Amino acid sequence: MIKKFFREKLVYLVNLWRKRPIKNYYNKNYDKKVLISYITQPFRKQSFSHTNYFEAKALAKAMDDLGYLVDIIEYTTTSISNMNNYDVILGFGDIFKFYFENSTKEMKTIYYGTGMHVCHQNTATLQRLKDVYHKKGIWITGSVRYVDKTWSYQTTLVDGIIALGNEECASTYKKHYSGAVHSIPVPCYVTKDAKEIIEKRESDSNRHFLWFGSSGLVHKGLDLLLDYFSINSHINLHICGDIFYEKEFIRVYSEEIFESANIYVYGFVDITTIEFEDILKKCSFSILPSCSEGGCASLVTTIMNGALIPIATKETSVNLEYGIVIKDFSYREIDKAIRKSLDLNDEEIINLQKKNLEHFCVENTHDNYFVNLKESLESILND
């Protein structure tokens, strides 16, 4: 009991140290100051595990370029003693509520939305939860993306909103906010030569589909794919992601996962590895029937690194001009989308792979993201 107490205390103190505030990151002497409320870890280490490592540093660099001294706090920070020292608050989190309720100084406030509006997200993810309950008779609450804190202050009272993704994502904010909403494409890490992968792709890849995702397995539609592929053994599903952390989901779907010869589970896959490259060569399609995303970096990652053809819902906030749209979260629509992909001949598949790669390698580069981000910040700050 005592050991457990001290172990938990140590973990708490370590996390507190890792998330400590960062002061004047670029060591500048500007007169204006911005407080970025996001995540602090990217300023202490580099990682390809999530695009938010790049996004966090891009937010800071853009504000430095615009002449602001940059401080960063963790989004869970509830209060600070020197709020009136800042000219801008940027990001998301509890500090926005503290500002609106306590600050005596007028400053610019900018919300950075990494997903759809929380009201849309919560409704959509809970509807998917209900769908699974009707199928399986159990509430798998640990596999949705429900946000307890709606943070309505920051999506209603701010001076501007920057939302990751396309107009599909931005529209969810415009329903609740009358100001400017700027949509910008999500950035993506590129570690593989997609053109080379197209040339080396395996001959039967048109019958192989990749689900590349993270937590919230019901939210991201993995249940729908397990329902479908477990009874369609002539096609194959490859699953990349830390799915075993969601133990109740694994228990409920154990038969589909472990007893289907055409379903392959890899766990978390580092995108810098040969393993990731080999999986991309096996598949022609990337499939993700998610109910709410902000640009969906995981889907874009499979396109920019492997030229996979996206089969996805419009709620992924990804351009599907050269992909296949899953119109709703039913078995019928999953079937229609997959049948459409199977009807494509080899020439059509290669053509679509090249068109997707060409589009996303312009739209979703780090450079294009940064240009759009900086222009959006300037627009809001100068309004």
C-alpha positions in Angstrom: 0.0 0.0 0.0 2.8 2.4 0.9 4.8 1.4 -2.2 1.8 2.1 -4.4 1.3 5.5 -2.7 4.9 6.6 -3.3 4.9 5.2 -6.9 1.8 7.2 -7.8 3.3 10.3 -6.1 6.5 9.9 -8.1 4.5 9.5 -11.4 2.5 12.6 -10.5 5.7 14.7 -9.8 7.4 13.5 -13.0 4.4 14.4 -15.1 4.2 17.8 -13.3 7.9 18.4 -14.2 7.5 17.3 -17.8 4.5 19.7 -18.2 6.1 22.7 -16.5 5.5 26.1 -18.2 8.1 27.3 -20.8 9.1 31.0 -20.6 10.3 33.0 -23.5 11.1 30.0 -25.7 13.1 31.9 -28.3 14.8 34.2 -25.8 13.6 37.4 -27.5 13.0 41.0 -26.3 9.8 41.8 -28.1 7.3 44.1 -26.5 4.3 41.9 -27.2 3.7 38.5 -25.6 1.7 35.5 -26.5 0.6 32.7 -24.2 0.2 29.4 -26.0 -2.0 26.9 -24.3 -1.4 23.6 -25.9 1.2 20.9 -25.0 4.7 21.5 -23.8 6.4 18.2 -24.5 7.2 19.0 -28.1 9.5 21.8 -26.9 11.6 19.3 -24.9 11.8 16.3 -27.3 11.1 15.4 -30.9 8.8 12.6 -31.9 7.0 11.3 -35.0 4.2 9.7 -32.8 1.7 12.5 -33.5 1.6 15.6 -35.7 0.8 17.7 -32.7 4.6 17.7 -32.0 5.1 19.7 -35.2 1.9 21.8 -34.8 2.9 23.0 -31.3 6.3 24.2 -32.5 4.8 25.7 -35.6 2.3 27.8 -33.5 5.3 29.1 -31.5 7.4 29.8 -34.6 4.6 31.7 -36.4 4.0 33.9 -33.4 7.7 34.5 -33.1 7.8 35.5 -36.7 5.0 37.9 -36.0 6.9 39.7 -33.3 5.6 38.1 -30.1 7.6 36.8 -27.2 6.4 33.2 -26.7 5.4 31.5 -23.5 3.8 28.0 -23.5 1.7 26.2 -20.9 0.0 22.8 -20.8 -3.7 23.1 -21.9 -4.7 21.6 -18.5 -3.3 24.7 -16.6 -6.3 26.3 -14.9 -4.8 29.6 -13.8 -1.7 31.8 -13.9 -0.7 34.8 -11.7 0.5 37.1 -14.5 -2.3 36.9 -17.1 -2.3 40.7 -17.7 1.2 40.5 -19.0 0.0 39.0 -22.3 -1.3 40.5 -25.5 -2.6 37.2 -27.1 -3.8 33.8 -25.8 -3.6 31.1 -28.5 -4.5 27.4 -28.4 -7.2 25.7 -26.2 -7.8 24.7 -22.6 -8.8 25.8 -19.2 -6.8 29.0 -19.3 -9.4 30.6 -21.6 -12.1 30.4 -19.0 -9.8 31.8 -16.4 -9.0 34.8 -18.7 -12.7 35.6 -19.5 -13.6 35.4 -15.8 -10.6 37.2 -14.2 -8.5 39.3 -16.5 -8.8 43.1 -16.5 -6.8 43.6 -19.7 -8.3 43.3 -23.1 -6.3 40.9 -25.4 -6.7 38.9 -28.5 -7.9 35.3 -28.0 -7.5 32.6 -30.7 -8.9 29.1 -30.4 -6.9 26.3 -32.2 -9.3 23.5 -33.0 -7.6 20.1 -33.5 -10.9 18.4 -34.2 -14.5 19.2 -34.9 -16.5 21.4 -32.5 -16.9 19.5 -29.3 -20.7 19.6 -29.5 -20.6 17.8 -32.8 -17.9 15.4 -31.6 -19.7 14.4 -28.4 -23.0 13.9 -30.2 -21.4 11.9 -33.0 -19.3 9.7 -30.7 -22.1 8.9 -28.3 -24.3 7.9 -31.3 -21.7 5.5 -32.4 -21.6 4.2 -28.8 -25.3 3.6 -29.0 -24.9 1.8 -32.3 -22.4 -0.7 -30.8 -24.7 -1.2 -27.8 -27.5 -2.2 -30.1 -25.2 -4.7 -31.8 -23.4 -6.1 -28.8 -25.6 -5.3 -25.8 -22.8 -3.5 -23.9 -21.7 0.1 -23.5 -18.0 0.3 -24.5 -17.5 3.8 -23.1 -13.7 3.5 -23.2 -13.7 3.4 -27.0 -15.3 6.7 -27.8 -13.9 10.3 -27.9 -16.2 12.0 -25.4 -15.0 15.4 -24.1 -16.1 16.1 -20.6 -15.1 19.8 -20.8 -17.1 21.5 -23.5 -14.9 24.6 -23.1 -17.7 26.8 -24.6 -16.0 30.0 -23.5 -13.2 29.4 -26.1 -15.4 28.4 -29.0 -17.9 31.3 -28.5 -16.1 34.3 -27.0 -12.8 34.3 -28.8 -11.7 36.7 -31.5 -11.1 33.9 -34.1 -10.9 30.2 -34.6 -8.4 28.2 -36.5 -9.7 24.7 -37.3 -7.7 21.8 -38.7 -9.1 20.1 -41.7 -11.4 21.3 -44.5 -14.8 23.1 -44.6 -16.5 20.0 -43.2 -14.7 20.6 -39.9 -15.0 24.4 -40.0 -18.8 24.2 -40.6 -19.2 22.5 -37.1 -17.8 25.7 -35.5 -19.8 28.1 -37.6 -23.0 26.6 -36.2 -22.0 27.9 -32.8 -19.8 30.9 -33.6 -20.4 34.1 -35.5 -16.8 35.2 -36.0 -14.0 34.2 -38.4 -13.3 30.5 -38.7 -10.1 29.6 -40.7 -9.7 26.0 -41.9 -6.2 24.8 -42.5 -5.0 21.4 -43.8 -3.4 19.1 -41.2 0.4 18.7 -41.6 1.8 15.2 -42.1 5.2 13.5 -41.4 6.7 11.9 -44.5 9.2 9.2 -43.9 8.7 6.9 -47.0 9.0 7.3 -50.7 5.4 6.8 -51.9 6.3 6.7 -55.6 8.7 3.9 -55.0 6.0 2.0 -52.9 3.6 2.3 -55.8 6.2 0.6 -58.0 6.9 -2.2 -55.5 3.3 -2.7 -54.3 2.3 -6.4 -54.0 0.2 -7.8 -56.9 -2.8 -8.7 -54.7 -2.8 -5.4 -52.8 -6.3 -4.4 -54.2 -7.8 -6.9 -51.8 -5.9 -5.4 -48.8 -7.2 -2.5 -46.7 -5.4 -0.6 -43.9 -7.0 0.9 -40.8 -4.4 3.2 -39.3 -5.7 4.9 -36.2 -5.3 5.7 -32.5 -7.5 5.6 -29.4 -11.3 5.6 -29.6 -11.8 2.5 -31.6 -15.6 2.8 -31.8 -15.3 6.6 -32.6 -12.9 5.7 -35.5 -15.2 2.9 -36.8 -13.0 -0.1 -36.2 -16.1 -2.0 -35.0 -17.7 -1.5 -38.3 -14.7 -2.9 -40.2 -14.5 -5.9 -37.9 -18.2 -6.6 -38.5 -17.6 -6.5 -42.2 -14.2 -8.2 -42.7 -15.0 -11.0 -40.3 -17.7 -12.3 -42.6 -15.9 -11.4 -45.9 -12.9 -13.6 -45.9 -12.0 -12.9 -49.5 -10.5 -9.5 -48.6 -8.1 -8.5 -45.8 -7.9 -5.9 -43.1 -4.6 -4.7 -41.6 -4.9 -2.9 -38.2 -2.2 -0.5 -37.0 -2.7 1.2 -33.6 -2.6 0.6 -29.9 -5.9 -1.2 -29.8 -5.1 -3.5 -26.9 -5.3 -0.6 -24.4 -9.0 -0.6 -24.9 -9.6 -3.9 -23.1 -13.4 -3.9 -23.1 -13.4 -3.4 -26.9 -10.9 -6.3 -27.3 -13.0 -8.5 -25.1 -16.3 -7.8 -27.0 -14.6 -8.1 -30.4 -12.2 -10.9 -29.5 -13.7 -13.4 -31.9 -13.6 -11.1 -34.9 -10.0 -10.0 -34.0 -8.4 -13.3 -33.1 -10.4 -15.9 -35.1 -10.5 -14.2 -38.5 -7.6 -15.3 -40.7 -8.0 -12.3 -42.9 -7.6 -9.7 -40.1 -4.0 -8.8 -39.1 -3.2 -6.7 -36.0 0.2 -5.1 -35.7 -0.3 -2.8 -32.6 1.4 0.6 -32.7 3.6 0.9 -35.8 6.4 3.5 -35.9 6.1 5.3 -39.3 9.9 5.5 -39.6 10.3 1.7 -39.7 10.6 -0.9 -42.4 7.5 -2.6 -40.9 5.4 0.4 -41.8 6.8 0.4 -45.3 6.0 -3.3 -45.7 2.4 -2.8 -44.6 2.0 0.1 -47.1 3.2 -2.2 -49.9 0.7 -4.9 -49.0 -2.3 -2.5 -49.2 -3.9 -0.3 -51.9 -6.6 1.3 -49.7 -6.7 3.1 -46.4 -10.1 2.8 -44.7 -11.4 4.9 -41.8 -15.1 5.3 -41.1 -14.6 7.9 -38.3 -17.4 10.0 -37.0 -15.4 13.2 -36.2 -11.9 14.3 -37.0 -9.9 17.5 -37.6 -8.1 16.8 -40.8 -7.3 13.2 -39.8 -3.5 13.1 -39.8 -3.5 9.3 -39.6 -5.4 8.9 -42.8 -3.3 11.5 -44.5 -0.1 9.8 -43.3 -1.0 6.6 -45.2 -1.6 8.6 -48.4 1.5 10.8 -48.3 3.8 7.9 -47.3 2.2 5.1 -49.3 -0.1 6.6 -51.8 -3.0 4.6 -50.5 -6.5 5.4 -51.8 -8.7 6.8 -49.0 -12.0 5.1 -48.2 -13.5 7.3 -45.6 -16.4 9.3 -44.2 -16.7 13.0 -44.9 -16.4 13.5 -41.1 -12.7 12.8 -41.4 -12.4 16.3 -42.8 -10.1 15.0 -45.6 -10.4 15.8 -49.3 -12.0 12.7 -50.9 -12.1 13.9 -54.5 -9.9 10.9 -55.6 -11.1 8.6 -52.9 -14.3 6.7 -52.0 -16.8 8.2 -49.6 -18.5 6.1 -46.9 -21.9 7.8 -46.7 -22.9 6.7 -43.2 -22.0 4.3 -40.4 -24.0 1.3 -41.6 -22.9 -2.1 -42.8 -24.7 -1.3 -46.1 -22.6 1.8 -46.8 -19.3 0.0 -45.8 -20.2 -2.7 -48.2 -21.0 -0.2 -51.0 -17.7 1.6 -50.5 -15.6 -1.6 -50.5 -17.4 -3.1 -53.5 -16.7 0.1 -55.3 -13.0 -0.3 -54.5 -13.0 -3.9 -55.7 -14.5 -2.9 -59.0 -11.5 -0.8 -59.9 -9.0 -2.3 -62.3 -5.2 -2.1 -61.8 -4.8 0.9 -64.1 -7.6 2.8 -62.3 -6.1 2.0 -58.9 -2.6 3.2 -59.8 -4.1 6.4 -61.4 -6.0 7.2 -58.2 -3.0 6.5 -56.0 -0.9 9.0 -58.0 -3.7 11.6 -58.0 -4.1 11.3 -54.3 -0.4 11.5 -53.7 -0.1 14.6 -56.0 -2.9 16.4 -54.2 -1.9 15.7 -50.6 1.8 16.3 -51.2 0.9 19.9 -52.1 -2.0 20.4 -49.6 -0.7 18.7 -46.5 3.0 19.5 -46.4 4.6 21.2 -43.4 5.4 24.2 -45.5 1.8 24.7 -46.7 0.4 24.2 -43.2 2.8 26.8 -41.8 1.9 29.3 -44.5 -1.8 28.9 -43.9 -1.4 29.0 -40.2 0.6 32.2 -40.2 -1.8 33.9 -42.6 -4.8 32.9 -40.4 -3.1 34.2 -37.3 -2.2 37.5 -39.0 -5.8 37.9 -40.3 -7.3 37.4 -36.8 -4.7 39.6 -35.1 -5.2 42.4 -37.5 -9.0 42.3 -37.5 
